């Protein structure tokens, strides 16, 4: 898979805000108990996407703020998402210039690792406050997120594709 050249075009801030708002709404939608086990963290995936492709507009501060909002939205341990999103955004920024050059398949593997780090940080934060281990199925959603990465990337590039005449 080749990297789309459309990522070099400027992105409107309202598109970034809209994607984050939609991801937060998805977090709030009540779903059947079984489906929550395999759904990826869409807010985390979008943070990775925008930090990777628009680091001048979405960075560590945005990741922290969205993490706090996600903590309030999910009624989880306050600060766990903020800590996880901040660390993974920092890890992306460390190698952003290299990661953006990878094809979508390699990026999906990197995203798998980063989403697993995200989950691990949240598990450690919960266990540090006395909660029990949530189980190994907690590490399944990053696999689904990595599989969805090429689709997410192609969907977010659609508004910037040039229309051929």
MARDO-357796 format. One record per residue: z, y, x of N, C-alpha, C in turn; residue in one letter; residue number from 1. Coordinates in nm, 3 decimals, m for minus. Atoms other than C-alpha are relative to their C-alpha. Layout:
N
+---------+---------+---------+---------+---------+---------+---------+---------+---------+----+-----+
:     n.Z :     n.Y :     n.X :    ca.Z :    ca.Y :    ca.X :     c.Z :     c.Y :     c.X : aa :   i :
+---------+---------+---------+---------+---------+---------+---------+---------+---------+----+-----+
:       Z :       Y :       X :       Z :       Y :       X :       Z :       Y :       X :  A : NUM :
...
+---------+---------+---------+---------+---------+---------+---------+---------+---------+----+-----+
END
This chain:
165
+---------+---------+---------+---------+---------+---------+---------+---------+---------+----+-----+
:     n.Z :     n.Y :     n.X :    ca.Z :    ca.Y :    ca.X :     c.Z :     c.Y :     c.X : aa :   i :
+---------+---------+---------+---------+---------+---------+---------+---------+---------+----+-----+
:   0.000 :  m0.118 :   0.085 :   0.000 :   0.000 :   0.000 :   0.000 :   0.124 :   0.089 :  X :   1 :
:   0.007 :  m0.122 :  m0.079 :  m0.086 :   0.342 :   0.133 :   0.092 :   0.106 :  m0.060 :  X :   2 :
:  m0.082 :  m0.111 :   0.047 :   0.128 :   0.652 :   0.113 :  m0.088 :   0.101 :  m0.069 :  X :   3 :
:   0.079 :  m0.101 :   0.068 :  m0.005 :   0.898 :  m0.144 :   0.009 :   0.134 :   0.072 :  X :   4 :
:   0.002 :  m0.130 :  m0.065 :  m0.108 :   1.232 :   0.003 :   0.057 :   0.110 :  m0.090 :  X :   5 :
:  m0.050 :  m0.100 :   0.093 :   0.019 :   1.411 :  m0.307 :   0.143 :   0.044 :   0.031 :  X :   6 :
:  m0.138 :  m0.035 :  m0.030 :   0.372 :   1.410 :  m0.167 :   0.011 :   0.124 :   0.086 :  X :   7 :
:  m0.002 :  m0.119 :  m0.084 :   0.275 :   1.694 :   0.063 :  m0.008 :   0.127 :  m0.084 :  X :   8 :
:   0.011 :  m0.117 :   0.086 :   0.220 :   1.928 :  m0.232 :   0.140 :   0.048 :  m0.041 :  X :   9 :
:  m0.131 :  m0.050 :   0.045 :   0.504 :   2.155 :  m0.345 :   0.037 :  m0.056 :  m0.137 :  X :  10 :
:  m0.052 :   0.057 :   0.124 :   0.720 :   2.014 :  m0.622 :   0.077 :   0.109 :  m0.074 :  X :  11 :
:  m0.072 :  m0.098 :   0.081 :   0.847 :   2.230 :  m0.905 :   0.143 :  m0.047 :  m0.019 :  X :  12 :
:  m0.142 :   0.033 :   0.015 :   1.225 :   2.244 :  m0.929 :   0.030 :  m0.060 :  m0.137 :  X :  13 :
:  m0.030 :   0.051 :   0.134 :   1.215 :   2.179 :  m1.301 :  m0.034 :  m0.148 :  m0.013 :  X :  14 :
:   0.029 :   0.144 :   0.000 :   1.054 :   1.839 :  m1.238 :   0.117 :  m0.077 :   0.062 :  X :  15 :
:  m0.115 :   0.064 :  m0.065 :   1.340 :   1.751 :  m1.003 :   0.118 :  m0.003 :  m0.097 :  X :  16 :
:  m0.111 :  m0.006 :   0.095 :   1.598 :   1.868 :  m1.258 :  m0.022 :  m0.093 :  m0.118 :  X :  17 :
:   0.031 :   0.086 :   0.114 :   1.421 :   1.685 :  m1.539 :   0.022 :  m0.147 :   0.033 :  X :  18 :
:  m0.018 :   0.141 :  m0.037 :   1.419 :   1.355 :  m1.349 :   0.148 :  m0.035 :   0.011 :  X :  19 :
:  m0.144 :   0.027 :  m0.010 :   1.790 :   1.383 :  m1.271 :   0.065 :  m0.001 :  m0.138 :  X :  20 :
:  m0.056 :  m0.001 :   0.136 :   1.869 :   1.473 :  m1.634 :  m0.033 :  m0.129 :  m0.073 :  X :  21 :
:   0.038 :   0.126 :   0.064 :   1.674 :   1.170 :  m1.757 :   0.079 :  m0.117 :   0.056 :  X :  22 :
:  m0.078 :   0.108 :  m0.061 :   1.852 :   0.944 :  m1.510 :   0.144 :   0.001 :  m0.050 :  X :  23 :
:  m0.137 :  m0.009 :   0.051 :   2.191 :   1.073 :  m1.624 :   0.007 :  m0.043 :  m0.147 :  X :  24 :
:   0.004 :   0.044 :   0.140 :   2.091 :   1.017 :  m1.987 :  m0.007 :  m0.152 :  m0.007 :  X :  25 :
:   0.008 :   0.146 :  m0.004 :   1.998 :   0.658 :  m1.902 :   0.137 :  m0.059 :   0.031 :  X :  26 :
:  m0.135 :   0.048 :  m0.031 :   2.347 :   0.618 :  m1.753 :   0.090 :   0.004 :  m0.123 :  X :  27 :
:  m0.086 :  m0.018 :   0.118 :   2.497 :   0.733 :  m2.085 :  m0.040 :  m0.087 :  m0.118 :  X :  28 :
:   0.048 :   0.081 :   0.113 :   2.288 :   0.511 :  m2.314 :   0.082 :  m0.129 :  m0.006 :  X :  29 :
:  m0.076 :   0.126 :   0.013 :   2.505 :   0.229 :  m2.450 :  m0.097 :  m0.119 :  m0.004 :  X :  30 :
:   0.086 :   0.117 :  m0.011 :   2.343 :  m0.099 :  m2.353 :   0.083 :  m0.126 :  m0.022 :  X :  31 :
:  m0.074 :   0.126 :   0.012 :   2.434 :  m0.461 :  m2.422 :   0.069 :  m0.036 :   0.131 :  X :  32 :
:  m0.083 :   0.029 :  m0.116 :   2.697 :  m0.592 :  m2.185 :  m0.077 :  m0.073 :   0.109 :  X :  33 :
:   0.071 :   0.079 :  m0.100 :   2.467 :  m0.839 :  m2.008 :  m0.105 :   0.078 :   0.077 :  X :  34 :
:   0.108 :  m0.073 :  m0.066 :   2.194 :  m0.587 :  m1.927 :   0.051 :   0.095 :   0.107 :  X :  35 :
:  m0.054 :  m0.095 :  m0.098 :   2.422 :  m0.355 :  m1.731 :   0.011 :  m0.065 :   0.138 :  X :  36 :
:  m0.018 :   0.068 :  m0.128 :   2.465 :  m0.619 :  m1.461 :  m0.123 :   0.008 :   0.089 :  X :  37 :
:   0.120 :   0.001 :  m0.083 :   2.104 :  m0.598 :  m1.346 :  m0.071 :   0.134 :   0.006 :  X :  38 :
:   0.065 :  m0.130 :  m0.004 :   2.009 :  m0.234 :  m1.413 :   0.037 :   0.075 :   0.128 :  X :  39 :
:  m0.031 :  m0.075 :  m0.123 :   1.977 :  m0.030 :  m1.092 :   0.061 :   0.136 :  m0.032 :  X :  40 :
:  m0.056 :  m0.133 :   0.010 :   2.149 :   0.300 :  m1.033 :  m0.115 :   0.100 :   0.011 :  X :  41 :
:   0.117 :  m0.088 :   0.001 :   1.868 :   0.534 :  m1.139 :   0.029 :   0.135 :   0.064 :  X :  42 :
:  m0.035 :  m0.127 :  m0.065 :   2.053 :   0.847 :  m1.026 :  m0.005 :  m0.017 :   0.152 :  X :  43 :
:   0.004 :   0.027 :  m0.144 :   2.101 :   0.693 :  m0.682 :  m0.142 :  m0.017 :   0.052 :  X :  44 :
:   0.139 :   0.018 :  m0.042 :   1.736 :   0.591 :  m0.665 :  m0.073 :   0.134 :   0.005 :  X :  45 :
:   0.067 :  m0.131 :  m0.001 :   1.621 :   0.942 :  m0.758 :   0.051 :   0.088 :   0.114 :  X :  46 :
:  m0.051 :  m0.075 :  m0.114 :   1.850 :   1.094 :  m0.499 :  m0.072 :  m0.045 :   0.127 :  X :  47 :
:   0.072 :   0.051 :  m0.117 :   1.694 :   0.867 :  m0.238 :  m0.145 :   0.049 :   0.000 :  X :  48 :
:   0.139 :  m0.043 :   0.008 :   1.344 :   0.955 :  m0.361 :  m0.015 :   0.147 :   0.037 :  X :  49 :
:   0.017 :  m0.144 :  m0.023 :   1.392 :   1.332 :  m0.363 :   0.049 :   0.041 :   0.138 :  X :  50 :
:  m0.044 :  m0.031 :  m0.136 :   1.589 :   1.344 :  m0.036 :  m0.107 :  m0.044 :   0.100 :  X :  51 :
:   0.105 :   0.049 :  m0.088 :   1.313 :   1.140 :   0.125 :  m0.124 :   0.088 :  m0.005 :  X :  52 :
:   0.126 :  m0.070 :   0.017 :   1.022 :   1.340 :  m0.016 :   0.011 :   0.152 :  m0.010 :  X :  53 :
:  m0.022 :  m0.144 :   0.009 :   1.170 :   1.688 :  m0.068 :   0.134 :   0.038 :   0.061 :  X :  54 :
:  m0.132 :  m0.025 :  m0.059 :   1.456 :   1.726 :   0.183 :   0.041 :   0.147 :   0.002 :  X :  55 :
:  m0.037 :  m0.142 :   0.003 :   1.440 :   2.105 :   0.169 :   0.055 :   0.041 :  m0.137 :  X :  56 :
:  m0.047 :  m0.033 :   0.134 :   1.515 :   2.099 :  m0.205 :   0.117 :  m0.085 :  m0.047 :  X :  57 :
:  m0.108 :   0.092 :   0.040 :   1.745 :   1.798 :  m0.247 :   0.062 :  m0.055 :   0.127 :  X :  58 :
:  m0.068 :   0.044 :  m0.121 :   2.005 :   1.723 :   0.017 :   0.137 :  m0.057 :  m0.030 :  X :  59 :
:  m0.134 :   0.058 :   0.010 :   2.362 :   1.618 :   0.074 :   0.083 :   0.068 :  m0.108 :  X :  60 :
:  m0.075 :  m0.073 :   0.102 :   2.509 :   1.891 :  m0.147 :  m0.041 :  m0.041 :  m0.141 :  X :  61 :
:   0.049 :   0.045 :   0.130 :   2.289 :   1.792 :  m0.439 :   0.048 :  m0.142 :  m0.029 :  X :  62 :
:  m0.046 :   0.138 :   0.018 :   2.381 :   1.426 :  m0.385 :   0.148 :  m0.001 :  m0.038 :  X :  63 :
:  m0.142 :  m0.006 :   0.032 :   2.751 :   1.515 :  m0.391 :   0.023 :   0.048 :  m0.143 :  X :  64 :
:  m0.014 :  m0.054 :   0.134 :   2.719 :   1.724 :  m0.707 :  m0.043 :  m0.101 :  m0.106 :  X :  65 :
:   0.045 :   0.102 :   0.094 :   2.518 :   1.456 :  m0.886 :   0.095 :  m0.120 :  m0.003 :  X :  66 :
:  m0.099 :   0.107 :  m0.004 :   2.773 :   1.199 :  m0.773 :   0.122 :   0.032 :  m0.086 :  X :  67 :
:  m0.113 :  m0.040 :   0.084 :   3.053 :   1.395 :  m0.937 :  m0.038 :  m0.007 :  m0.148 :  X :  68 :
:   0.046 :   0.007 :   0.139 :   2.847 :   1.425 :  m1.256 :  m0.009 :  m0.146 :  m0.044 :  X :  69 :
:   0.009 :   0.143 :   0.034 :   2.777 :   1.050 :  m1.247 :   0.138 :  m0.062 :  m0.018 :  X :  70 :
:  m0.136 :   0.051 :   0.015 :   3.148 :   0.981 :  m1.200 :   0.058 :   0.038 :  m0.136 :  X :  71 :
:  m0.048 :  m0.044 :   0.131 :   3.231 :   1.186 :  m1.509 :  m0.075 :  m0.073 :  m0.111 :  X :  72 :
:   0.082 :   0.064 :   0.104 :   2.943 :   1.034 :  m1.707 :   0.036 :  m0.147 :  m0.019 :  X :  73 :
:  m0.029 :   0.142 :   0.011 :   3.038 :   0.675 :  m1.629 :   0.149 :  m0.029 :  m0.015 :  X :  74 :
:  m0.145 :   0.014 :   0.011 :   3.414 :   0.735 :  m1.652 :   0.055 :  m0.095 :   0.105 :  X :  75 :
:  m0.045 :   0.085 :  m0.111 :   3.453 :   0.558 :  m1.319 :   0.103 :   0.074 :   0.084 :  X :  76 :
:  m0.091 :  m0.061 :  m0.095 :   3.678 :   0.632 :  m1.028 :  m0.060 :   0.131 :   0.048 :  X :  77 :
:   0.055 :  m0.130 :  m0.032 :   3.634 :   1.003 :  m0.965 :  m0.022 :   0.013 :   0.150 :  X :  78 :
:   0.035 :  m0.020 :  m0.139 :   3.454 :   1.059 :  m0.638 :  m0.074 :  m0.117 :   0.063 :  X :  79 :
:   0.064 :   0.116 :  m0.063 :   3.315 :   0.710 :  m0.577 :  m0.151 :   0.017 :   0.008 :  X :  80 :
:   0.144 :  m0.024 :  m0.005 :   2.958 :   0.797 :  m0.672 :  m0.032 :   0.116 :   0.096 :  X :  81 :
:   0.023 :  m0.114 :  m0.088 :   2.986 :   1.131 :  m0.492 :   0.004 :  m0.042 :   0.146 :  X :  82 :
:  m0.010 :   0.048 :  m0.137 :   3.097 :   0.959 :  m0.172 :  m0.119 :  m0.087 :   0.036 :  X :  83 :
:   0.111 :   0.091 :  m0.028 :   2.831 :   0.688 :  m0.195 :  m0.133 :   0.076 :   0.009 :  X :  84 :
:   0.126 :  m0.075 :  m0.002 :   2.547 :   0.929 :  m0.277 :  m0.009 :   0.091 :   0.122 :  X :  85 :
:   0.000 :  m0.089 :  m0.117 :   2.649 :   1.168 :  m0.001 :  m0.031 :  m0.077 :   0.127 :  X :  86 :
:   0.023 :   0.079 :  m0.122 :   2.657 :   0.897 :   0.264 :  m0.144 :  m0.052 :   0.005 :  X :  87 :
:   0.138 :   0.051 :  m0.003 :   2.324 :   0.745 :   0.160 :  m0.101 :   0.112 :   0.017 :  X :  88 :
:   0.089 :  m0.115 :  m0.023 :   2.160 :   1.089 :   0.142 :   0.001 :   0.039 :   0.147 :  X :  89 :
:  m0.009 :  m0.031 :  m0.143 :   2.286 :   1.156 :   0.493 :  m0.078 :  m0.102 :   0.083 :  X :  90 :
:   0.073 :   0.103 :  m0.073 :   2.146 :   0.823 :   0.614 :  m0.152 :   0.017 :  m0.013 :  X :  91 :
:   0.143 :  m0.027 :   0.018 :   1.806 :   0.908 :   0.465 :  m0.042 :   0.120 :   0.085 :  X :  92 :
:   0.036 :  m0.120 :  m0.076 :   1.809 :   1.252 :   0.625 :  m0.004 :  m0.025 :   0.150 :  X :  93 :
:   0.003 :   0.031 :  m0.143 :   1.881 :   1.099 :   0.966 :  m0.138 :  m0.046 :   0.045 :  X :  94 :
:   0.130 :   0.057 :  m0.036 :   1.545 :   0.920 :   0.964 :  m0.110 :   0.037 :  m0.100 :  X :  95 :
:   0.092 :  m0.038 :   0.106 :   1.356 :   1.109 :   0.694 :  m0.144 :   0.006 :   0.049 :  X :  96 :
:   0.137 :  m0.014 :  m0.050 :   1.051 :   1.185 :   0.909 :  m0.065 :  m0.136 :   0.027 :  X :  97 :
:   0.055 :   0.134 :  m0.021 :   1.011 :   0.818 :   0.995 :  m0.021 :  m0.072 :  m0.133 :  X :  98 :
:   0.006 :   0.072 :   0.127 :   1.084 :   0.683 :   0.647 :  m0.115 :   0.044 :  m0.088 :  X :  99 :
:   0.107 :  m0.051 :   0.086 :   0.831 :   0.905 :   0.475 :  m0.137 :  m0.051 :   0.045 :  X : 100 :
:   0.127 :   0.052 :  m0.052 :   0.557 :   0.757 :   0.696 :  m0.020 :  m0.148 :  m0.033 :  X : 101 :
:   0.011 :   0.142 :   0.033 :   0.631 :   0.398 :   0.589 :  m0.078 :  m0.018 :  m0.130 :  X : 102 :
:   0.064 :   0.029 :   0.128 :   0.425 :   0.235 :   0.317 :   0.108 :  m0.037 :  m0.102 :  X : 103 :
:  m0.097 :   0.021 :   0.107 :   0.590 :   0.166 :  m0.018 :   0.074 :  m0.134 :   0.011 :  X : 104 :
:  m0.066 :   0.129 :  m0.017 :   0.665 :  m0.197 :   0.066 :   0.116 :   0.008 :   0.099 :  X : 105 :
:  m0.106 :  m0.017 :  m0.101 :   0.863 :  m0.107 :   0.378 :   0.108 :   0.094 :  m0.055 :  X : 106 :
:  m0.099 :  m0.090 :   0.060 :   1.028 :   0.181 :   0.193 :   0.089 :  m0.074 :  m0.099 :  X : 107 :
:  m0.079 :   0.077 :   0.097 :   1.138 :  m0.063 :  m0.077 :   0.108 :  m0.082 :   0.071 :  X : 108 :
:  m0.100 :   0.076 :  m0.077 :   1.314 :  m0.274 :   0.186 :   0.111 :   0.094 :   0.049 :  X : 109 :
:  m0.100 :  m0.098 :  m0.043 :   1.488 :   0.037 :   0.325 :   0.086 :   0.043 :  m0.119 :  X : 110 :
:  m0.073 :  m0.039 :   0.121 :   1.583 :   0.141 :  m0.029 :   0.096 :  m0.110 :  m0.042 :  X : 111 :
:  m0.090 :   0.112 :   0.028 :   1.729 :  m0.206 :  m0.086 :   0.126 :   0.011 :   0.084 :  X : 112 :
:  m0.116 :  m0.015 :  m0.088 :   1.954 :  m0.158 :   0.215 :   0.087 :   0.118 :  m0.037 :  X : 113 :
:  m0.077 :  m0.120 :   0.035 :   2.056 :   0.193 :   0.112 :   0.073 :  m0.017 :  m0.133 :  X : 114 :
:  m0.067 :   0.024 :   0.128 :   2.131 :   0.090 :  m0.246 :   0.114 :  m0.101 :   0.015 :  X : 115 :
:  m0.109 :   0.095 :  m0.027 :   2.338 :  m0.203 :  m0.113 :   0.118 :   0.074 :   0.066 :  X : 116 :
:  m0.106 :  m0.082 :  m0.062 :   2.531 :   0.045 :   0.106 :   0.071 :   0.080 :  m0.108 :  X : 117 :
:  m0.056 :  m0.073 :   0.113 :   2.581 :   0.253 :  m0.209 :   0.101 :  m0.085 :  m0.076 :  X : 118 :
:  m0.088 :   0.090 :   0.074 :   2.729 :  m0.044 :  m0.394 :   0.123 :  m0.038 :   0.081 :  X : 119 :
:  m0.112 :   0.037 :  m0.087 :   2.944 :  m0.145 :  m0.097 :   0.103 :   0.112 :   0.008 :  X : 120 :
:  m0.092 :  m0.114 :  m0.006 :   3.094 :   0.204 :  m0.071 :   0.080 :   0.009 :  m0.129 :  X : 121 :
:  m0.072 :  m0.007 :   0.127 :   3.179 :   0.199 :  m0.442 :   0.101 :  m0.113 :  m0.016 :  X : 122 :
:  m0.095 :   0.112 :   0.005 :   3.340 :  m0.145 :  m0.414 :   0.121 :   0.029 :   0.088 :  X : 123 :
:  m0.110 :  m0.033 :  m0.092 :   3.547 :  m0.033 :  m0.115 :   0.089 :   0.108 :  m0.060 :  X : 124 :
:  m0.079 :  m0.107 :   0.062 :   3.653 :   0.284 :  m0.299 :   0.087 :  m0.054 :  m0.113 :  X : 125 :
:  m0.077 :   0.058 :   0.110 :   3.763 :   0.083 :  m0.602 :   0.114 :  m0.087 :   0.053 :  X : 126 :
:  m0.103 :   0.089 :  m0.053 :   3.949 :  m0.175 :  m0.396 :   0.108 :   0.077 :   0.074 :  X : 127 :
:  m0.099 :  m0.082 :  m0.069 :   4.121 :   0.098 :  m0.194 :   0.102 :   0.059 :  m0.097 :  X : 128 :
:  m0.092 :  m0.053 :   0.100 :   4.276 :   0.223 :  m0.518 :   0.074 :  m0.110 :  m0.076 :  X : 129 :
:  m0.075 :   0.109 :   0.060 :   4.406 :  m0.121 :  m0.612 :  m0.076 :  m0.082 :  m0.102 :  X : 130 :
:   0.078 :   0.079 :   0.095 :   4.126 :  m0.252 :  m0.832 :  m0.038 :  m0.134 :   0.063 :  X : 131 :
:   0.042 :   0.131 :  m0.048 :   4.019 :  m0.612 :  m0.805 :  m0.148 :   0.003 :   0.037 :  X : 132 :
:   0.141 :   0.012 :  m0.037 :   3.688 :  m0.717 :  m0.651 :  m0.082 :  m0.029 :  m0.126 :  X : 133 :
:   0.076 :   0.009 :   0.124 :   3.422 :  m0.682 :  m0.919 :  m0.093 :  m0.121 :  m0.006 :  X : 134 :
:   0.085 :   0.118 :  m0.002 :   3.223 :  m0.987 :  m0.813 :  m0.131 :   0.025 :   0.071 :  X : 135 :
:   0.124 :  m0.010 :  m0.078 :   2.905 :  m1.061 :  m0.625 :  m0.117 :   0.047 :  m0.083 :  X : 136 :
:   0.111 :  m0.046 :   0.085 :   2.686 :  m0.982 :  m0.925 :  m0.015 :   0.152 :   0.005 :  X : 137 :
:   0.006 :  m0.146 :  m0.016 :   2.765 :  m0.614 :  m0.855 :  m0.108 :   0.040 :   0.100 :  X : 138 :
:   0.100 :  m0.029 :  m0.102 :   2.518 :  m0.638 :  m0.566 :  m0.141 :  m0.042 :  m0.042 :  X : 139 :
:   0.132 :   0.036 :   0.052 :   2.227 :  m0.755 :  m0.785 :  m0.087 :   0.122 :  m0.036 :  X : 140 :
:   0.084 :  m0.114 :   0.038 :   2.108 :  m0.413 :  m0.920 :  m0.083 :   0.061 :   0.114 :  X : 141 :
:   0.087 :  m0.053 :  m0.105 :   1.987 :  m0.292 :  m0.577 :  m0.128 :  m0.081 :   0.021 :  X : 142 :
:   0.121 :   0.081 :  m0.010 :   1.743 :  m0.584 :  m0.570 :  m0.103 :   0.044 :  m0.103 :  X : 143 :
:   0.089 :  m0.048 :   0.105 :   1.596 :  m0.468 :  m0.900 :  m0.049 :   0.140 :   0.035 :  X : 144 :
:   0.040 :  m0.134 :  m0.040 :   1.595 :  m0.110 :  m0.772 :  m0.107 :  m0.001 :   0.108 :  X : 145 :
:   0.101 :   0.010 :  m0.105 :   1.399 :  m0.211 :  m0.463 :  m0.134 :  m0.046 :  m0.057 :  X : 146 :
:   0.123 :   0.044 :   0.064 :   1.146 :  m0.391 :  m0.681 :  m0.065 :   0.112 :  m0.082 :  X : 147 :
:   0.052 :  m0.112 :   0.080 :   1.111 :  m0.079 :  m0.898 :  m0.042 :   0.120 :   0.085 :  X : 148 :
:   0.027 :  m0.116 :  m0.085 :   1.075 :   0.158 :  m0.599 :  m0.149 :   0.040 :   0.000 :  X : 149 :
:   0.142 :  m0.043 :   0.002 :   0.691 :   0.149 :  m0.581 :  m0.040 :   0.060 :  m0.136 :  X : 150 :
:   0.031 :  m0.054 :   0.133 :   0.670 :   0.206 :  m0.958 :   0.058 :   0.140 :  m0.016 :  X : 151 :
:  m0.064 :  m0.131 :   0.008 :   0.916 :   0.496 :  m0.942 :  m0.078 :   0.102 :   0.081 :  X : 152 :
:   0.075 :  m0.091 :  m0.087 :   0.725 :   0.653 :  m0.653 :  m0.134 :   0.038 :  m0.064 :  X : 153 :
:   0.130 :  m0.028 :   0.062 :   0.391 :   0.621 :  m0.831 :   0.014 :   0.084 :  m0.127 :  X : 154 :
:  m0.022 :  m0.081 :   0.120 :   0.533 :   0.765 :  m1.154 :   0.031 :   0.145 :   0.034 :  X : 155 :
:  m0.038 :  m0.136 :  m0.035 :   0.681 :   1.068 :  m0.981 :  m0.112 :   0.076 :   0.071 :  X : 156 :
:   0.114 :  m0.064 :  m0.064 :   0.354 :   1.137 :  m0.799 :  m0.108 :   0.038 :  m0.103 :  X : 157 :
:   0.104 :  m0.023 :   0.101 :   0.146 :   1.135 :  m1.120 :  m0.026 :   0.148 :  m0.031 :  X : 158 :
:   0.030 :  m0.141 :   0.033 :   0.193 :   1.508 :  m1.202 :  m0.075 :   0.074 :   0.112 :  X : 159 :
:   0.060 :  m0.070 :  m0.112 :   0.056 :   1.598 :  m0.858 :  m0.131 :  m0.059 :   0.047 :  X : 160 :
:   0.130 :   0.057 :  m0.034 :  m0.253 :   1.382 :  m0.846 :  m0.109 :   0.096 :  m0.045 :  X : 161 :
:   0.112 :  m0.086 :   0.036 :  m0.572 :   1.583 :  m0.841 :  m0.088 :  m0.074 :  m0.099 :  X : 162 :
:   0.089 :   0.060 :   0.099 :  m0.792 :   1.520 :  m1.136 :  m0.142 :   0.003 :   0.056 :  X : 163 :
:   0.138 :   0.005 :  m0.050 :  m1.133 :   1.402 :  m1.026 :  m0.097 :   0.031 :  m0.113 :  X : 164 :
:   0.100 :  m0.040 :   0.101 :  m1.429 :   1.550 :  m1.208 :  m0.113 :  m0.098 :  m0.009 :  X : 165 :
+---------+---------+---------+---------+---------+---------+---------+---------+---------+----+-----+
END
